[in-house]
Amino acid sequence: MTKNYSKFDRPERITSFGNEKFVFRCVAAIRKFERTCTILKMIFKILLVEMITDKNQSQI
């Protein structure tokens, strides 16, 4: 009886597991993308600040 139950239950479990994996991958990719965006924003801000300070120093 347990074997029949496992055979009956197995396909659904595989599909749900596959979907979970897919969703997890999507979420991980989105998080990586957000992380890279925040890093790029920080770098951009630092560069802007450096440019502004360089301009001020050159003016003075």
C-alpha positions in Angstrom: 0.0 0.0 0.0 2.8 2.4 0.8 4.4 1.6 -2.6 1.1 2.4 -4.5 0.8 5.6 -2.5 4.3 6.7 -3.2 3.8 6.0 -7.0 0.6 7.9 -6.9 2.1 10.8 -4.9 5.4 11.0 -6.7 4.5 12.9 -10.0 2.8 15.8 -8.2 5.6 16.0 -5.7 8.2 16.3 -8.6 6.2 19.0 -10.4 5.7 21.0 -7.2 9.4 20.6 -6.4 10.4 21.7 -9.9 8.1 24.8 -9.6 9.6 25.6 -6.2 13.1 25.3 -7.7 12.1 27.6 -10.6 10.5 30.2 -8.3 13.6 30.0 -6.0 15.9 30.5 -9.0 13.8 33.5 -10.2 13.8 35.1 -6.7 17.6 34.5 -6.4 18.1 36.1 -9.8 16.0 39.1 -8.9 17.8 39.5 -5.6 21.2 39.3 -7.4 20.0 41.9 -9.9 18.8 44.2 -7.1 22.1 43.7 -5.3 24.1 44.6 -8.4 21.8 47.6 -8.9 22.4 48.9 -5.4 26.2 48.3 -5.8 26.2 50.2 -9.1 24.1 53.0 -7.5 26.6 53.3 -4.6 29.6 53.4 -7.0 27.8 56.0 -9.1 27.1 58.1 -6.0 30.8 57.8 -5.0 31.9 58.8 -8.4 29.5 61.8 -8.4 30.8 62.9 -5.1 34.4 62.6 -6.2 33.6 64.6 -9.4 31.9 67.3 -7.4 34.8 67.5 -4.9 37.3 67.6 -7.8 35.4 70.5 -9.4 35.3 72.4 -6.2 39.1 71.8 -5.6 39.9 72.9 -9.1 37.8 76.1 -8.7 39.5 76.9 -5.4 
